[in-house]
Amino acid sequence: MDRKINLTMLMDFYEITMANGYFEHGFENRIACFDMFFRKVPDDGGFAIMVGVEQMIDYVKNLKFEPEDIAFLRSKGLFCEAFLDYLANFRFSCDIWAMEEGTPIFPNEPIVKVVGPVIEAQFMETMILLTINHQSLIGTKANRIVRAAAGRPVMEFGSRRAQGTNGAVNGARAAYIAGCAGTACTISDILYDIPSMGTMAHSWVQLFPSELDAFRAYARTYPKNCVLLVDTYNVLKSGIPNAIRVFNEELVPRGFRPAGVRIDSGDITYLTKKVRKMLDDAGFADCGICISNSLDEYIIRDILNQGACVDSFGVGERLITSRSEPVFGGVYKLVSVYDEQGNEQPKIKVSENIAKITTPCNKRVCRLYSKESGKAIADVLLLADESLPDGSPYEIFDPEHTWKRKVITDYYAKELLIPIFRKGECVYQSPSVKQMRDFCAAQVETLWDEVKRFENPHNYYVDLSPRLWEIKHSLLSKHNYS
């Protein structure tokens, strides 16, 4: 296939058939509001991490139907010529808001909002979901693993097990924003300035006549950053003894110190305790121990609780694929339309499955923080024309169990959805991934430890303003779901 891929066409086919239908029924200029939100935190966690906005921006900036795309659609025999002419002259003109990358996010709140002509807003669905779902999934998993490591660096080592090129490249990006120290994915360093990291493979050791020869050659080549993989044959009987010999004979005489050893198999807790003692006894207390081999947050937490002597982690497949729960589950739903006079008409999706009932209306999202502790108290969804709580006593209540109420005082409110596009023009400059990473770390620190538990985390409050709650329940009553 010689044709260059135009990502404008990376959309579900029904988005095009619906757009043609909208056009033929005179709805091409009807203004609509869509929300992207998710219903459940992966791994039953207390929160997720927002990632992927920069790639969403790149997609929107390059929206254009090429002549080849029009010809392809014409060949389907489904679309009127006036609609095809509309696509040939397509120009994106919607407003988009999104939460900043690195923000902790919670179920059932808008994390992306699109307002504009319904055809244009509908076209956004697939790529917004694809981009935000994937990177938020990997970012959320990475943040769990980083927190389990309790301050020890975590390196993302998953490129070869990722689901495709973008899975590796943007997965590394998401993992770094969420707290990983670097990546084995070299191109992610080139594209995003994420520190690329790596040592050696078992093949390096196997290629030389002996393990000692392999270690000696590596130390001579990389004396400033010598990390030796010590489990190709036997960690305790040959790997560490050979490493210590090479450190003494190749590094120390030249004025260098060993950076570390890496263990990729075996009983990690037992081996690291033994290795730590052997290195310390040899005068290399400053030599770090890195471990890898199918790690995740639970294994890391358990071995550290058992006293494993580990200074850093390399985590691959279970991070880059979020193996324990590989679907983020974000959805993109219509929440309101506007008539020709600009009046909003709220829309709701109802279901016997309560989790699938949507919250109507064009909304804004604010986060309430305690002035005393700096910790996040709750998120509140408000109508777009409502003002944020101003610091005066404010009552929040559970949207489903409304008798559960609490008056908040001594707080401040922060707007979470920020403008990304205005009338189709980008008004947002993405920070560097390093800035996003720092922002993410700071925002996660605003969450109570109870929300950050791996098992049975505290249920963080996402509430509705009284006006929004009334509109939602009036629509449910209208459809006999009250």
ABEGO torsion letter per residue (X at the ends): XABBBBAAABBBAAAAAAAAAAAAAGAAABBBBBBBBBABBBGGBABBBBBGAAAAAAAAAABBBBAAAAAAAAAAGABBAAAAAAAAABBBABBBBBBBBGBBBBBGBBABBBBEBAAAAAAAAAAAAAAAAAAAAAAAAAAAAAAAAGGBBBBBAAAAABBEAAAAAAAAAAAAAAGBAEBABAAAAAAAGBBBBEBBBAAAAAABABAAAAAAAAAAABAABBBBBAAAABAAAAAAAAAAAAAAAAAAAAGBBBAEBBBABEBAAAAAAAAAAAAAAAGBAABBBBBBGGBBAAAAAAAAAAGBBBABBBBBAAAAAGAABABAGBBBBBABBBBAAGBBBBBBBBBABAAABBBBEBBBBBBBBBAAAGBBABBBBBBAABBBBAGBBBBBBBAABAABBBBBBGBBBBBABBBABBGGBBABBBBBAAAAAAAAAAAAAABBAAAABABGBBBBBBBBBAAAAAAAAAAAAAAGAX
